[in-house]
Amino acid sequence: MNHVLIVEDREADRKLLRMRLERDGYRVTAARDGLEALVAARSDRPDAIVSDVLMPKMDGFALCRAWMLDAELRTIPFIFYSATLARAEDEQFAMRLGAVRYLIKPLEAEAFLRELRTVLQEWAGHAASASAAPLDDITAHALHKSALAQAIQDKIAQLEAANRELQESEARFRSIIETAHDAFILVGAHGELLDTNSATSGLSGYSREQLLKKTLRDLEAVETDEEITRSIAEVVAAGHGRFEGTWRHKDGRLLNIEISTTYMGKDRGGYFFAFIHNITERKRAEAELRRLNWALRALGQSNSALVHAGTEKELFQTCCDAIANTEVYPLAWIGLAIDDPAHSIEVAAVAGESIGYAQGFARSWADTPNGSGPTGTAIRIGVTQVTNNLAESAAYLPWIERARAHGLASSISLPIRTDGAAMGALVIYSRELDAFGPPEVELFEELAADIGYGIASRRTLTAYETGLVQREQATHQLRAAFESLIAVLAATVERRDPYTAGHQRRVAELSSAIAHALGLEPARIEGLHFAATIHDIGKIYVPAEILARPGKLQTIEFEMIKSHAQVGFEIVKDVEFPWQVADMIRQHHERLDGSGYPQGLKGDQILLESRILAVADTVEAMSSHRPYRPGLGLDTALAEIRQEAGTKLDLQVVDACERVFRERGFAFSKA
């Protein structure tokens, strides 16, 4: 591999020339002026030098003189590559100094590389004779310029240390790029990939060599040429930009990405530096949370219907109305199983914009082709049927065209049970694919169970017709819905971070025990328990790879984790809890001396519940295993909170925590 030293004071031209040579297989060293070039050449001898003319400190002509004065360096071919006017006397002067070529910028890449290859081939056969050739008049005269030579030597000594520092800095920069979690690409003016890092190969599935043969359009997945052109124009106009897109992996997977790019080198045709962050997991979590919010809203409105409905028909209709009153569920209906020879299904209630889909055809729950759809199957075997892609479901084949005409993409059919048997089904449709994940299934199964319970209550217990009993039933159902919400939210966080699975539950256990020891009233303890169960819900927005990182976190990564307290507050602030759950979550990392986050609250500005949470969270975290260290044990954890008692942590809470463990025998549950 030939080694070429390039000397160019303009950074953009220097980088462009380096990329051009490296892509053609050359090893490249770069310098910004003649003095740096001499230092670099003597420490790492090149096979050829390509130099500009106009440069600070030492220009190209002075460099060529010094080059030819050095017995070692003058055996290396010297090529001028300059944007100065092509005057015949300049080229003649350069050739008399000892240069072998005087090339004028701009020169097409292939023409430039062809000239360089020719020089190296010719020089390989004439290097020996060139080293012994007599100096011409100008070079001989330069021998007498000892002052210039001495100045060069002095400057070289000064620059050697600076050059080493520069090389170390460049190595560090390259190391940062190569070890970055985000992909890095350098893109030419026509979308060609000029350079990448190893993370780009991981994101795309292609090797670096394969990527350098591709363009950005080969990797963009669903964006049109017009969209890509518009994005490029915006970046060129502003000089930088940040936008989201879709990236196609080599195996065909579509990944959501965020691109941060900077445009440079406009006068040389332009190129882009871009960092690409994989946000697929974040988008998936956002979509899951959005679907969960839709389901929770439908569940809340349906529970209200269960409380206030006077008859079965009213109960069925108000539940369907509540579900279809959301933008994502265009159709909901309830069917009752009829014990006739055809095993018919009677539509008891229906609601939604796509109501036409549910009209005009007979339904059955018999074990026949007509009864083998999701709803008939749910009634017949008593098991929920989830179809997250109607277009690809064989069970929906008889109804697929009808579903497509009404914009339906996925569905869930839930058996409604009374006295242990399925007496009908609740059926819900969504316009989105994959709309019914495990959290949504759990919530809607609870709703179907509540509907069945409501029917059984109205049919068998006349006492439930009184207002008092109805209010008690409503309270029970709403509490069950609340508990399901809390469990689902907690499970959503822990599925993303298996190393801390159970952390929130154990913190809730200890928080409740401390509150009991402090003599808090039951209702207040219940609110604290709910808040503790989801106090880390904000971590749903922290990338999973950061949560499970075994080593030391970078500052920006730790700041992302610290944001979970505020994010948790934002997620639950609009939920109408009977307690200050959102504020408890936001304040659980505040400290009495103001050193906590996110608000830097002090003393009594912090809720007592949050002060209890802070102690319980510290004890559980220190005594449990984490990916970056083994568990430190209970004694160490208690010693830590004792040390911070009265300064960072509430003294009475710390005292109560110690009593809970040492006097009351508290222990974290294993499940």
Secondary structure as the mmCIF struct_conf table of DSSP 4:
data_model
#
loop_
_struct_conf.conf_type_id
_struct_conf.id
_struct_conf.beg_label_comp_id
_struct_conf.beg_label_asym_id
_struct_conf.beg_label_seq_id
_struct_conf.end_label_comp_id
_struct_conf.end_label_asym_id
_struct_conf.end_label_seq_id
STRN STRN1 HIS A 3 VAL A 7
BEND BEND1 ASP A 9 ASP A 9
HELX_RH_AL_P HELX_RH_AL_P1 GLU A 11 ARG A 23
TURN_TY1_P TURN_TY1_P1 ASP A 24 GLY A 25
STRN STRN2 ARG A 27 ALA A 31
BEND BEND2 ARG A 32 ASP A 33
HELX_RH_AL_P HELX_RH_AL_P2 GLY A 34 SER A 43
BEND BEND3 ASP A 44 ASP A 44
BEND BEND4 ASP A 47 ASP A 47
STRN STRN3 ALA A 48 SER A 51
BEND BEND5 VAL A 53 LEU A 54
BEND BEND6 PRO A 56 MET A 58
HELX_RH_AL_P HELX_RH_AL_P3 GLY A 60 LEU A 69
BEND BEND7 ASP A 70 ASP A 70
TURN_TY1_P TURN_TY1_P2 ALA A 71 GLU A 72
HELX_RH_3T_P HELX_RH_3T_P1 LEU A 73 THR A 75
BEND BEND8 ILE A 76 ILE A 76
STRN STRN4 PHE A 78 SER A 82
BEND BEND9 THR A 84 THR A 84
HELX_RH_AL_P HELX_RH_AL_P4 ALA A 88 LEU A 97
TURN_TY1_P TURN_TY1_P3 GLY A 98 GLY A 98
BEND BEND10 VAL A 100 VAL A 100
STRN STRN5 ARG A 101 ILE A 104
BEND BEND11 LYS A 105 PRO A 106
HELX_RH_AL_P HELX_RH_AL_P5 ALA A 109 ALA A 132
BEND BEND12 ALA A 133 ALA A 133
HELX_LH_PP_P HELX_LH_PP_P1 PRO A 134 LEU A 135
HELX_RH_AL_P HELX_RH_AL_P6 ASP A 137 ALA A 142
TURN_TY1_P TURN_TY1_P4 LEU A 143 HIS A 144
HELX_RH_AL_P HELX_RH_AL_P7 SER A 146 THR A 179
BEND BEND13 HIS A 181 ASP A 182
STRN STRN6 ALA A 183 GLY A 188
TURN_TY1_P TURN_TY1_P5 ALA A 189 HIS A 190
BEND BEND14 GLY A 191 GLY A 191
STRN STRN7 GLU A 192 GLU A 192
STRN STRN8 LEU A 193 THR A 196
HELX_RH_AL_P HELX_RH_AL_P8 SER A 198 SER A 204
BEND BEND15 GLY A 205 GLY A 205
HELX_RH_AL_P HELX_RH_AL_P9 ARG A 208 LEU A 211
TURN_TY1_P TURN_TY1_P6 LEU A 212 LYS A 213
STRN STRN9 THR A 215 THR A 215
HELX_RH_AL_P HELX_RH_AL_P10 LEU A 216 LEU A 219
STRN STRN10 GLU A 220 GLU A 220
BEND BEND16 VAL A 222 VAL A 222
HELX_RH_AL_P HELX_RH_AL_P11 ASP A 225 ALA A 238
BEND BEND17 GLY A 239 GLY A 239
STRN STRN11 HIS A 240 ARG A 248
TURN_TY1_P TURN_TY1_P7 LYS A 250 ASP A 251
BEND BEND18 GLY A 252 GLY A 252
STRN STRN12 LEU A 254 MET A 264
HELX_RH_3T_P HELX_RH_3T_P2 LYS A 266 ARG A 268
TURN_TY1_P TURN_TY1_P8 GLY A 269 GLY A 269
STRN STRN13 TYR A 271 ASN A 278
HELX_RH_AL_P HELX_RH_AL_P12 THR A 280 HIS A 308
BEND BEND19 THR A 311 THR A 311
HELX_RH_AL_P HELX_RH_AL_P13 GLU A 312 ALA A 324
TURN_TY1_P TURN_TY1_P9 ASN A 325 ASN A 325
BEND BEND20 THR A 326 THR A 326
TURN_TY1_P TURN_TY1_P10 GLU A 327 VAL A 328
STRN STRN14 LEU A 331 ALA A 337
BEND BEND21 ASP A 340 ASP A 340
TURN_TY1_P TURN_TY1_P11 PRO A 341 ALA A 342
STRN STRN15 SER A 344 SER A 344
STRN STRN16 ILE A 345 ALA A 351
BEND BEND22 GLY A 352 GLY A 352
TURN_TY1_P TURN_TY1_P12 GLU A 353 SER A 354
HELX_RH_3T_P HELX_RH_3T_P3 ILE A 355 ALA A 358
BEND BEND23 GLN A 359 PHE A 361
STRN STRN17 SER A 364 SER A 364
BEND BEND24 ALA A 366 THR A 368
HELX_RH_3T_P HELX_RH_3T_P4 PRO A 369 GLY A 371
BEND BEND25 GLY A 373 GLY A 373
HELX_RH_AL_P HELX_RH_AL_P14 PRO A 374 ILE A 381
STRN STRN18 GLN A 385 THR A 387
BEND BEND26 ASN A 388 ASN A 388
HELX_RH_3T_P HELX_RH_3T_P5 LEU A 390 GLU A 392
HELX_RH_3T_P HELX_RH_3T_P6 ALA A 394 TRP A 399
HELX_RH_AL_P HELX_RH_AL_P15 ILE A 400 ALA A 405
TURN_TY1_P TURN_TY1_P13 HIS A 406 GLY A 407
STRN STRN19 SER A 410 THR A 418
TURN_TY1_P TURN_TY1_P14 ASP A 419 GLY A 420
STRN STRN20 ALA A 421 SER A 430
BEND BEND27 ARG A 431 GLU A 432
TURN_TY1_P TURN_TY1_P15 LEU A 433 ASP A 434
HELX_RH_AL_P HELX_RH_AL_P16 PRO A 438 THR A 460
HELX_RH_3T_P HELX_RH_3T_P7 THR A 462 GLU A 465
BEND BEND28 THR A 466 THR A 466
HELX_RH_AL_P HELX_RH_AL_P17 GLY A 467 ARG A 496
HELX_RH_3T_P HELX_RH_3T_P8 PRO A 498 THR A 500
TURN_TY1_P TURN_TY1_P16 ALA A 501 GLY A 502
HELX_RH_AL_P HELX_RH_AL_P18 HIS A 503 LEU A 518
TURN_TY1_P TURN_TY1_P17 GLY A 519 GLY A 519
HELX_RH_AL_P HELX_RH_AL_P19 PRO A 522 THR A 533
TURN_TY1_P TURN_TY1_P18 ILE A 534 ASP A 536
HELX_RH_3T_P HELX_RH_3T_P9 ILE A 537 TYR A 541
BEND BEND29 VAL A 542 VAL A 542
HELX_RH_AL_P HELX_RH_AL_P20 ALA A 544 LEU A 547
TURN_TY1_P TURN_TY1_P19 ALA A 548 ALA A 548
BEND BEND30 GLY A 551 GLY A 551
HELX_LH_PP_P HELX_LH_PP_P2 LYS A 552 GLN A 554
HELX_RH_AL_P HELX_RH_AL_P21 THR A 555 LYS A 562
TURN_TY1_P TURN_TY1_P20 SER A 563 SER A 563
HELX_RH_AL_P HELX_RH_AL_P22 HIS A 564 VAL A 572
TURN_TY1_P TURN_TY1_P21 LYS A 573 ASP A 574
BEND BEND31 VAL A 575 VAL A 575
BEND BEND32 PRO A 578 TRP A 579
HELX_RH_AL_P HELX_RH_AL_P23 VAL A 581 GLN A 587
TURN_TY1_P TURN_TY1_P22 HIS A 588 HIS A 589
TURN_TY1_P TURN_TY1_P23 LEU A 592 LEU A 592
STRN STRN21 ASP A 593 ASP A 593
BEND BEND33 GLY A 594 GLY A 594
BEND BEND34 GLY A 596 GLN A 599
STRN STRN22 LYS A 602 LYS A 602
HELX_RH_3T_P HELX_RH_3T_P10 GLY A 603 GLN A 605
BEND BEND35 ILE A 606 ILE A 606
HELX_RH_AL_P HELX_RH_AL_P24 LEU A 608 SER A 623
BEND BEND36 SER A 624 SER A 624
STRN STRN23 ARG A 626 ARG A 626
TURN_TY1_P TURN_TY1_P24 PRO A 627 TYR A 628
STRN STRN24 ARG A 629 ARG A 629
HELX_RH_AL_P HELX_RH_AL_P25 LEU A 634 GLU A 644
STRN STRN25 ALA A 645 ALA A 645
TURN_TY1_P TURN_TY1_P25 GLY A 646 LYS A 648
STRN STRN26 LEU A 649 LEU A 649
HELX_RH_AL_P HELX_RH_AL_P26 LEU A 651 ARG A 662
TURN_TY1_P TURN_TY1_P26 GLU A 663 GLU A 663
BEND BEND37 ARG A 664 ARG A 664
#
